[in-house]
Amino acid sequence: AKQSFGGMRDALTAIDQILSIETESISDKKVAQILGILDHESRFTFTEALFQKNNNVALLHLQKLQEYGYDVNDILKELLGTIKTTALIKTLGSKEFLFQDISSDDLEAYESLANIVKNDELQQIFQILLQLEERLKVSSFSKICFEMAILQVTSIHSLIGLNEIIGEIK
């Protein structure tokens, strides 16, 4: 439904595509792979590695996703959406009426992510990923650009406020 953006014909085409490839048992992970979107586990594992500043895991995860056939632009789109939703949950809390289109499992995962990252870091990460989007449009080295953005994200330090600086001086 999310992939079809409300278009019934697109949704039916996606269902036909899934059924033509997989006839036995269809899992969420398999559907996500067929449609070219990140599954729940991949999306949150990758984002968590970025938030925990674990560049080894994040780089390996990017490599694994590319080996499975995911395009860097699709991975970036999923990451931006995950960062945005995490920032909203961190700022507003997980009020159910705001996040009706998110499953309870995903909502728990977003809450967990929100607990391991600071607001200012979320904003910095989002800006780095937006810059990456622009670079990907003009560069023929998309994987290298993405890897460098991961290194940039995992080296972010939380901003220190003026009150904290004054407190340290005193």
DOPAPA-811252 format. One record per atom (N, C-alpha, C): y, x, z. Coordinates in Angstrom, 3 decimals, always signed. Atoms other than C-alpha are relative to their C-alpha. Example, Ala and Ser with C-alpha at 12.3 -4.5 7.8 and 13.67 -1.06 7.14 Angstrom:
<sites>
v = -1.190; u = +0.890; w = +0.000
v = -4.500; u = +12.300; w = +7.800
v = +1.200; u = +0.900; w = +0.000
v = -1.190; u = -0.820; w = -0.060
v = -1.060; u = +13.670; w = +7.140
v = +1.090; u = -0.770; w = +0.730
</sites>
This chain:
<sites>
v = -1.197; u = +0.824; w = +0.000
v = +0.000; u = +0.000; w = +0.000
v = +1.256; u = +0.865; w = +0.000
v = -1.174; u = -0.876; w = -0.038
v = +2.440; u = +2.788; w = +0.861
v = +0.193; u = +0.723; w = -1.326
v = -0.088; u = -0.717; w = +1.270
v = +1.627; u = +4.643; w = -2.349
v = +0.529; u = -0.875; w = -1.126
v = -0.411; u = +0.879; w = +1.097
v = +2.321; u = +1.580; w = -4.505
v = +1.432; u = -0.498; w = +0.151
v = -1.384; u = +0.396; w = -0.248
v = +5.777; u = +0.974; w = -2.970
v = +0.228; u = -1.483; w = -0.266
v = -0.138; u = +1.440; w = +0.131
v = +5.167; u = -2.782; w = -2.965
v = -0.404; u = -0.562; w = -1.340
v = +0.406; u = +0.472; w = +1.325
v = +3.951; u = -2.982; w = -6.559
v = -1.469; u = -0.390; w = -0.009
v = +1.374; u = +0.492; w = -0.044
v = +0.830; u = -5.144; w = -6.701
v = -0.857; u = +0.651; w = -1.080
v = +0.767; u = -0.606; w = +1.085
v = -0.265; u = -3.760; w = -10.061
v = -0.348; u = +1.459; w = +0.325
v = +0.260; u = -1.391; w = -0.386
v = +0.090; u = -0.175; w = -8.787
v = -1.064; u = +0.076; w = +1.098
v = +0.991; u = +0.022; w = -1.079
v = -1.915; u = -1.054; w = -5.666
v = -1.393; u = -0.278; w = -0.551
v = +1.299; u = +0.317; w = +0.603
v = -4.708; u = -2.607; w = -7.736
v = -0.530; u = +1.168; w = -0.837
v = +0.396; u = -1.176; w = +0.773
v = -4.751; u = +0.424; w = -10.033
v = -0.540; u = +1.083; w = +0.924
v = +0.458; u = -0.998; w = -0.973
v = -5.084; u = +2.701; w = -7.003
v = -1.371; u = -0.373; w = +0.552
v = +1.302; u = +0.453; w = -0.493
v = -7.970; u = +0.593; w = -5.663
v = -1.075; u = +0.232; w = -1.059
v = +0.951; u = -0.253; w = +1.091
v = -9.695; u = +0.743; w = -9.063
v = -0.326; u = +1.484; w = -0.114
v = +0.198; u = -1.453; w = +0.077
v = -9.195; u = +4.510; w = -9.139
v = -0.917; u = +0.477; w = +1.120
v = +0.817; u = -0.399; w = -1.147
v = -10.699; u = +4.903; w = -5.664
v = -1.443; u = -0.456; w = -0.188
v = +1.352; u = +0.543; w = +0.176
v = -13.671; u = +2.659; w = -6.439
v = -0.749; u = +0.661; w = -1.146
v = +0.680; u = -0.664; w = +1.117
v = -14.382; u = +4.465; w = -9.708
v = -0.496; u = +1.386; w = +0.394
v = +0.399; u = -1.335; w = -0.439
v = -14.639; u = +7.799; w = -7.891
v = -1.008; u = -0.057; w = +1.132
v = +0.831; u = +0.082; w = -1.206
v = -16.267; u = +6.765; w = -4.628
v = -0.567; u = -1.403; w = +0.137
v = +0.613; u = +1.328; w = -0.072
v = -18.771; u = +3.909; w = -4.499
v = -0.764; u = -0.237; w = +1.301
v = +0.814; u = +0.156; w = -1.219
v = -20.792; u = +4.570; w = -1.331
v = +0.870; u = -0.396; w = +1.194
v = -0.843; u = +0.281; w = -1.159
v = -18.672; u = +4.871; w = +1.784
v = +1.361; u = +0.657; w = -0.224
v = -1.352; u = -0.477; w = +0.254
v = -14.936; u = +5.233; w = +1.525
v = +0.698; u = +0.210; w = +1.336
v = -0.694; u = -0.331; w = -1.240
v = -13.181; u = +7.022; w = +4.377
v = +1.501; u = +0.114; w = -0.266
v = -1.448; u = -0.177; w = +0.123
v = -9.454; u = +7.264; w = +5.064
v = +0.317; u = +1.354; w = -0.631
v = -0.230; u = -1.352; w = +0.504
v = -9.653; u = +10.981; w = +4.346
v = -0.257; u = +0.071; w = -1.506
v = +0.340; u = -0.010; w = +1.423
v = -11.324; u = +10.413; w = +0.968
v = +1.052; u = -0.751; w = -0.817
v = -1.037; u = +0.773; w = +0.688
v = -8.781; u = +7.744; w = -0.028
v = +1.278; u = +0.830; w = -0.119
v = -1.201; u = -0.832; w = +0.018
v = -5.925; u = +10.061; w = +0.923
v = -0.135; u = +1.116; w = -1.029
v = +0.216; u = -1.085; w = +0.951
v = -7.461; u = +12.875; w = -1.107
v = +0.083; u = -0.498; w = -1.443
v = -0.023; u = +0.559; w = +1.354
v = -7.960; u = +10.675; w = -4.182
v = +1.432; u = -0.337; w = -0.417
v = -1.377; u = +0.390; w = +0.317
v = -4.374; u = +9.401; w = -3.984
v = +0.984; u = +1.168; w = +0.062
v = -0.864; u = -1.169; w = -0.059
v = -3.003; u = +12.893; w = -3.389
v = +0.954; u = +0.004; w = +1.168
v = -0.832; u = -0.009; w = -1.195
v = -1.564; u = +12.195; w = +0.049
v = -0.778; u = +0.660; w = +1.127
v = +0.664; u = -0.665; w = -1.117
v = -2.282; u = +14.089; w = +3.237
v = -0.608; u = -1.026; w = +0.941
v = +0.623; u = +0.876; w = -0.977
v = -4.725; u = +12.464; w = +5.596
v = +0.608; u = +0.256; w = +1.377
v = -0.526; u = -0.040; w = -1.368
v = -3.871; u = +11.861; w = +9.254
v = -0.197; u = +1.376; w = +0.635
v = +0.328; u = -1.256; w = -0.680
v = -5.611; u = +14.959; w = +10.557
v = +0.739; u = +1.188; w = -0.606
v = -0.666; u = -1.127; w = +0.667
v = -4.211; u = +17.386; w = +7.971
v = +1.494; u = +0.000; w = +0.261
v = -1.450; u = +0.116; w = -0.179
v = -0.657; u = +16.096; w = +8.301
v = +0.430; u = +0.429; w = +1.401
v = -0.400; u = -0.303; w = -1.370
v = -0.549; u = +16.336; w = +12.086
v = -0.399; u = +1.409; w = +0.431
v = +0.414; u = -1.367; w = -0.319
v = -2.476; u = +19.620; w = +12.343
v = +0.990; u = +1.002; w = -0.574
v = -0.963; u = -0.886; w = +0.652
v = -0.123; u = +21.286; w = +9.870
v = +1.346; u = -0.040; w = +0.729
v = -1.289; u = +0.146; w = -0.678
v = +2.989; u = +19.912; w = +11.578
v = -0.048; u = +0.615; w = +1.397
v = +0.135; u = -0.577; w = -1.341
v = +1.707; u = +20.896; w = +15.020
v = +0.039; u = +1.527; w = -0.056
v = -0.035; u = -1.458; w = +0.151
v = +1.132; u = +24.473; w = +13.827
v = +1.432; u = +0.484; w = -0.207
v = -1.407; u = -0.366; w = +0.210
v = +4.743; u = +24.577; w = +12.616
v = +0.792; u = -0.109; w = +1.304
v = -0.742; u = +0.217; w = -1.246
v = +6.094; u = +23.145; w = +15.887
v = -0.356; u = +1.035; w = +1.062
v = +0.437; u = -0.989; w = -0.988
v = +4.048; u = +25.602; w = +17.957
v = +0.272; u = +1.423; w = -0.463
v = -0.408; u = -1.286; w = +0.571
v = +5.374; u = +28.426; w = +15.758
v = -1.201; u = +0.913; w = -0.244
v = +1.220; u = -0.740; w = +0.296
v = +1.860; u = +29.470; w = +14.801
v = -0.081; u = +0.198; w = -1.513
v = -0.093; u = -0.199; w = +1.447
v = +2.524; u = +30.942; w = +11.372
v = -1.355; u = +0.272; w = -0.646
v = +1.322; u = -0.250; w = +0.585
v = -1.089; u = +32.103; w = +10.851
v = -0.704; u = -1.305; w = -0.342
v = +0.672; u = +1.285; w = +0.209
v = -2.505; u = +28.595; w = +11.260
v = +0.724; u = -0.802; w = -1.075
v = -0.773; u = +0.766; w = +0.987
v = +0.313; u = +27.021; w = +9.230
v = -0.223; u = +0.539; w = -1.414
v = +0.222; u = -0.589; w = +1.324
v = -0.118; u = +29.461; w = +6.337
v = -1.418; u = -0.267; w = -0.498
v = +1.384; u = +0.302; w = +0.382
v = -3.903; u = +29.003; w = +6.346
v = -0.155; u = -1.462; w = -0.373
v = +0.078; u = +1.432; w = +0.283
v = -3.433; u = +25.246; w = +6.400
v = +0.602; u = -0.302; w = -1.377
v = -0.601; u = +0.172; w = +1.326
v = -1.108; u = +25.392; w = +3.381
v = -0.971; u = +0.455; w = -1.078
v = +0.962; u = -0.535; w = +0.973
v = -3.649; u = +27.526; w = +1.537
v = -1.179; u = -0.957; w = -0.184
v = +1.129; u = +0.929; w = +0.057
v = -6.473; u = +25.112; w = +2.404
v = +0.379; u = -1.271; w = -0.760
v = -0.448; u = +1.207; w = +0.699
v = -4.467; u = +22.106; w = +1.219
v = +0.134; u = +0.245; w = -1.495
v = -0.127; u = -0.311; w = +1.424
v = -3.699; u = +23.819; w = -2.070
v = -1.376; u = +0.174; w = -0.648
v = +1.360; u = -0.134; w = +0.532
v = -7.378; u = +24.702; w = -2.510
v = -0.637; u = -1.363; w = -0.231
v = +0.508; u = +1.362; w = +0.175
v = -8.168; u = +20.989; w = -2.090
v = +0.729; u = -0.744; w = -1.115
v = -0.665; u = +0.595; w = +1.146
v = -5.762; u = +20.288; w = -4.945
v = +1.315; u = -0.695; w = +0.298
v = -1.280; u = +0.625; w = -0.324
v = -2.668; u = +19.088; w = -3.105
v = +1.140; u = +0.813; w = -0.596
v = -1.182; u = -0.617; w = +0.575
v = +0.636; u = +19.840; w = -4.816
v = +0.994; u = +0.314; w = +1.111
v = -0.945; u = -0.387; w = -1.046
v = +3.291; u = +21.666; w = -2.775
v = +1.098; u = -1.048; w = +0.183
v = -1.033; u = +1.037; w = -0.118
v = +5.809; u = +18.907; w = -3.531
v = -0.510; u = -1.184; w = +0.810
v = +0.580; u = +1.091; w = -0.787
v = +3.448; u = +16.273; w = -2.114
v = -0.143; u = +0.395; w = +1.468
v = +0.124; u = -0.492; w = -1.381
v = +2.786; u = +18.403; w = +0.974
v = +1.372; u = -0.035; w = +0.666
v = -1.365; u = -0.015; w = -0.535
v = +6.539; u = +18.847; w = +1.458
v = +0.484; u = -1.414; w = +0.303
v = -0.407; u = +1.399; w = -0.207
v = +7.160; u = +15.107; w = +1.062
v = -0.623; u = -0.552; w = +1.288
v = +0.685; u = +0.463; w = -1.213
v = +4.578; u = +14.361; w = +3.766
v = +0.583; u = +0.657; w = +1.251
v = -0.585; u = -0.708; w = -1.138
v = +6.033; u = +17.022; w = +6.064
v = +1.369; u = -0.558; w = +0.368
v = -1.335; u = +0.549; w = -0.269
v = +9.570; u = +15.690; w = +5.695
v = -0.098; u = -1.366; w = +0.687
v = +0.196; u = +1.308; w = -0.619
v = +8.368; u = +12.181; w = +6.523
v = -0.493; u = +0.117; w = +1.431
v = +0.536; u = -0.203; w = -1.349
v = +6.448; u = +13.436; w = +9.543
v = +1.077; u = +0.513; w = +0.942
v = -1.103; u = -0.542; w = -0.811
v = +9.446; u = +15.421; w = +10.820
v = +0.991; u = -1.114; w = +0.327
v = -0.960; u = +1.090; w = -0.205
v = +11.733; u = +12.408; w = +10.350
v = -0.505; u = -0.989; w = +1.040
v = +0.556; u = +0.972; w = -0.947
v = +9.423; u = +10.038; w = +12.210
v = -0.114; u = +0.604; w = +1.394
v = +0.069; u = -0.674; w = -1.300
v = +8.868; u = +12.584; w = +14.988
v = +1.373; u = +0.038; w = +0.649
v = -1.367; u = -0.048; w = -0.529
v = +12.637; u = +12.975; w = +15.376
v = +0.444; u = -1.369; w = +0.500
v = -0.362; u = +1.353; w = -0.437
v = +13.120; u = +9.193; w = +15.562
v = -0.712; u = -0.367; w = +1.304
v = +0.755; u = +0.318; w = -1.213
v = +10.381; u = +8.831; w = +18.172
v = +0.513; u = +0.821; w = +1.175
v = -0.534; u = -0.841; w = -1.078
v = +11.755; u = +11.751; w = +20.179
v = +1.346; u = -0.539; w = +0.487
v = -1.341; u = +0.487; w = -0.348
v = +15.250; u = +10.240; w = +20.106
v = -0.028; u = -1.421; w = +0.559
v = -0.031; u = +1.423; w = -0.357
v = +14.511; u = +6.502; w = +20.361
v = -1.165; u = -0.450; w = +0.864
v = +1.228; u = +0.437; w = -0.653
v = +11.088; u = +6.435; w = +21.978
v = -0.841; u = -0.772; w = -0.999
v = +0.924; u = +0.651; w = +0.952
v = +8.132; u = +4.691; w = +20.410
v = +0.016; u = -1.513; w = +0.162
v = -0.120; u = +1.464; w = -0.073
v = +9.449; u = +1.149; w = +20.523
v = -0.761; u = -0.607; w = -1.172
v = +0.913; u = +0.520; w = +1.016
v = +6.835; u = -0.830; w = +18.640
v = +0.701; u = -0.741; w = -1.132
v = -0.657; u = +0.774; w = +1.049
v = +9.279; u = -3.040; w = +16.740
v = +0.632; u = +0.906; w = -1.057
v = -0.561; u = -0.932; w = +0.975
v = +10.764; u = +0.042; w = +15.039
v = -1.066; u = +0.634; w = -0.882
v = +1.059; u = -0.727; w = +0.689
v = +7.415; u = +1.468; w = +13.971
v = -1.202; u = -0.895; w = -0.270
v = +1.072; u = +0.950; w = +0.265
v = +5.391; u = -1.581; w = +12.957
v = -0.926; u = +0.449; w = -1.118
v = +0.826; u = -0.434; w = +1.120
v = +4.141; u = +0.119; w = +9.805
v = -0.829; u = +1.248; w = +0.313
v = +0.755; u = -1.178; w = -0.418
v = +2.619; u = +3.018; w = +11.781
v = -1.158; u = -0.442; w = +0.884
v = +1.180; u = +0.353; w = -0.805
v = -0.919; u = +2.713; w = +13.166
v = +0.143; u = +0.547; w = +1.411
v = -0.085; u = -0.452; w = -1.393
v = -1.437; u = +3.138; w = +16.905
v = -0.475; u = +1.445; w = +0.140
v = +0.458; u = -1.397; w = -0.029
v = -3.374; u = +6.381; w = +16.273
v = +1.096; u = +0.944; w = -0.462
v = -1.089; u = -0.828; w = +0.502
v = -0.527; u = +7.793; w = +14.218
v = +1.165; u = +0.039; w = +0.992
v = -1.085; u = +0.057; w = -0.970
v = +2.015; u = +6.648; w = +16.799
v = -0.274; u = +0.945; w = +1.170
v = +0.376; u = -0.930; w = -1.072
v = +0.134; u = +8.560; w = +19.507
v = +0.164; u = +1.440; w = -0.455
v = -0.132; u = -1.358; w = +0.537
v = +0.040; u = +11.642; w = +17.282
v = +1.476; u = +0.396; w = -0.105
v = -1.437; u = -0.281; w = +0.074
v = +3.801; u = +11.393; w = +16.656
v = +0.572; u = +0.262; w = +1.394
v = -0.469; u = -0.206; w = -1.373
v = +4.426; u = +11.071; w = +20.405
v = -0.416; u = +1.372; w = +0.515
v = +0.501; u = -1.313; w = -0.397
v = +2.295; u = +14.145; w = +21.008
v = +0.827; u = +1.110; w = -0.650
v = -0.839; u = -0.981; w = +0.691
v = +4.265; u = +16.079; w = +18.381
v = +1.394; u = +0.060; w = +0.622
v = -1.351; u = +0.067; w = -0.569
v = +7.557; u = +14.909; w = +19.896
v = +0.087; u = +0.736; w = +1.332
v = +0.018; u = -0.671; w = -1.294
v = +6.511; u = +16.393; w = +23.233
v = -0.016; u = +1.517; w = -0.101
v = +0.102; u = -1.459; w = +0.103
v = +6.082; u = +19.917; w = +21.851
v = +1.163; u = +0.645; w = -0.763
v = -1.128; u = -0.543; w = +0.764
v = +9.351; u = +20.301; w = +19.943
v = +1.307; u = -0.560; w = +0.556
v = -1.315; u = +0.425; w = -0.474
v = +13.029; u = +20.115; w = +20.861
v = +0.780; u = -0.626; w = -1.157
v = -0.804; u = +0.699; w = +1.016
v = +15.585; u = +17.939; w = +19.047
v = +0.705; u = +0.952; w = -0.956
v = -0.729; u = -0.922; w = +0.872
v = +17.623; u = +20.861; w = +17.768
v = -0.953; u = +0.742; w = -0.934
v = +0.983; u = -0.650; w = +0.864
v = +14.474; u = +22.531; w = +16.423
v = -0.420; u = -0.936; w = -1.136
v = +0.336; u = +0.978; w = +1.036
v = +13.556; u = +19.337; w = +14.567
v = +1.054; u = -0.018; w = -1.098
v = -1.085; u = +0.016; w = +0.981
v = +16.956; u = +19.338; w = +12.896
v = -0.007; u = +1.270; w = -0.849
v = +0.055; u = -1.261; w = +0.744
v = +16.644; u = +23.010; w = +11.942
v = -1.177; u = +0.004; w = -0.982
v = +1.188; u = +0.060; w = +0.854
v = +13.131; u = +22.482; w = +10.555
v = +0.262; u = -0.910; w = -1.196
v = -0.290; u = +0.943; w = +1.079
v = +14.285; u = +19.475; w = +8.539
v = +0.911; u = +0.638; w = -1.037
v = -0.935; u = -0.651; w = +0.932
v = +17.146; u = +21.490; w = +7.023
v = -0.693; u = +1.082; w = -0.820
v = +0.748; u = -1.039; w = +0.730
v = +14.828; u = +24.376; w = +6.101
v = -0.868; u = -0.640; w = -1.075
v = +0.864; u = +0.677; w = +0.970
v = +12.436; u = +21.951; w = +4.406
v = +0.803; u = -0.647; w = -1.129
v = -0.866; u = +0.524; w = +1.066
v = +15.294; u = +20.277; w = +2.510
v = +0.435; u = +1.114; w = -0.952
v = -0.342; u = -1.147; w = +0.842
v = +16.377; u = +23.710; w = +1.274
v = -1.195; u = +0.409; w = -0.854
v = +1.214; u = -0.306; w = +0.751
v = +12.775; u = +24.348; w = +0.252
v = -0.151; u = -0.955; w = -1.182
v = +0.094; u = +0.977; w = +1.083
v = +12.836; u = +21.149; w = -1.798
v = +0.876; u = +0.422; w = -1.175
v = -0.903; u = -0.457; w = +1.060
v = +15.823; u = +22.480; w = -3.752
v = -0.548; u = +1.238; w = -0.690
v = +0.563; u = -1.217; w = +0.585
v = +14.162; u = +25.874; w = -4.251
v = -1.182; u = -0.312; w = -0.910
v = +1.180; u = +0.337; w = +0.788
v = +10.977; u = +24.268; w = -5.544
v = +0.371; u = -0.553; w = -1.373
v = -0.451; u = +0.565; w = +1.274
v = +12.969; u = +22.535; w = -8.299
v = +0.336; u = +1.078; w = -1.022
v = -0.467; u = -1.036; w = +0.918
v = +14.183; u = +25.817; w = -9.779
v = -0.886; u = +1.235; w = -0.056
v = +0.825; u = -1.198; w = -0.060
v = +11.537; u = +28.371; w = -8.859
v = -1.374; u = -0.224; w = -0.621
v = +1.372; u = +0.064; w = +0.515
v = +8.287; u = +29.114; w = -10.635
v = -0.980; u = +0.592; w = +1.011
v = +0.817; u = -0.573; w = -1.062
v = +6.993; u = +30.643; w = -7.387
v = -0.075; u = -0.953; w = +1.193
v = -0.017; u = +1.044; w = -1.022
v = +6.425; u = +27.454; w = -5.421
v = -0.789; u = +0.377; w = +1.251
v = +0.809; u = -0.362; w = -1.171
v = +3.675; u = +28.815; w = -3.170
v = +0.723; u = +1.039; w = +0.853
v = -0.731; u = -1.036; w = -0.726
v = +5.727; u = +31.881; w = -2.243
v = +1.181; u = -0.611; w = +0.748
v = -1.140; u = +0.670; w = -0.642
v = +8.775; u = +29.718; w = -1.501
v = -0.455; u = -0.779; w = +1.225
v = +0.515; u = +0.802; w = -1.110
v = +6.685; u = +27.429; w = +0.702
v = -0.438; u = +0.905; w = +1.149
v = +0.451; u = -0.932; w = -1.040
v = +5.118; u = +30.361; w = +2.555
v = +1.185; u = +0.607; w = +0.748
v = -1.186; u = -0.559; w = -0.645
v = +8.534; u = +31.883; w = +3.215
v = +0.695; u = -1.035; w = +0.883
v = -0.582; u = +1.062; w = -0.826
v = +9.816; u = +28.530; w = +4.491
v = -0.807; u = -0.169; w = +1.286
v = +0.842; u = +0.085; w = -1.204
v = +6.844; u = +28.387; w = +6.883
v = +0.359; u = +1.122; w = +0.966
v = -0.380; u = -1.128; w = -0.860
v = +7.741; u = +31.841; w = +8.191
v = +1.374; u = -0.230; w = +0.629
v = -1.340; u = +0.303; w = -0.520
v = +11.348; u = +30.712; w = +8.575
v = -0.088; u = -1.056; w = +1.102
v = +0.150; u = +1.066; w = -1.002
v = +10.320; u = +27.545; w = +10.455
v = -0.631; u = +0.540; w = +1.277
v = +0.698; u = -0.493; w = -1.189
v = +7.975; u = +29.414; w = +12.781
v = +0.787; u = +1.065; w = +0.751
v = -0.839; u = -0.970; w = -0.714
v = +10.727; u = +31.867; w = +13.701
v = +1.249; u = -0.642; w = +0.608
v = -1.156; u = +0.713; w = -0.561
v = +13.221; u = +29.188; w = +14.804
v = +0.018; u = +0.146; w = +1.520
v = -0.195; u = -0.008; w = -1.453
v = +14.622; u = +29.559; w = +18.290
v = +0.907; u = -1.165; w = +0.357
v = -0.810; u = +1.124; w = -0.440
v = +16.066; u = +26.664; w = +20.219
v = +1.440; u = +0.455; w = +0.226
v = -1.412; u = -0.315; w = -0.181
v = +19.855; u = +26.584; w = +20.272
v = +0.372; u = -0.052; w = +1.475
v = -0.464; u = -0.027; w = -1.392
v = +21.589; u = +27.425; w = +23.529
v = +1.358; u = -0.675; w = +0.038
v = -1.247; u = +0.743; w = -0.111
v = +24.339; u = +25.050; w = +24.581
v = +1.086; u = +0.783; w = +0.711
v = -1.151; u = -0.656; w = -0.608
v = +27.809; u = +26.062; w = +25.697
v = -0.095; u = -0.032; w = +1.529
v = +0.128; u = +0.093; w = -1.457
v = +27.155; u = +24.799; w = +29.248
v = -1.013; u = +1.005; w = +0.537
v = +0.999; u = -0.976; w = -0.431
v = +24.059; u = +27.002; w = +29.492
v = +0.556; u = +1.426; w = -0.042
v = -0.608; u = -1.331; w = +0.115
v = +26.010; u = +30.050; w = +28.300
v = +0.981; u = +0.240; w = +1.133
v = -0.974; u = -0.111; w = -1.092
v = +28.798; u = +29.399; w = +30.816
v = -0.724; u = +0.170; w = +1.327
v = +0.782; u = -0.125; w = -1.225
v = +26.188; u = +28.943; w = +33.549
v = -0.571; u = +1.391; w = +0.172
v = +0.543; u = -1.354; w = -0.072
v = +24.632; u = +32.302; w = +32.727
v = +1.095; u = +1.020; w = +0.288
v = -1.108; u = -0.930; w = -0.250
v = +28.021; u = +34.019; w = +32.717
v = +0.405; u = -0.040; w = +1.467
v = -0.372; u = +0.160; w = -1.418
v = +28.818; u = +32.605; w = +36.172
v = -1.018; u = +0.692; w = +0.857
</sites>
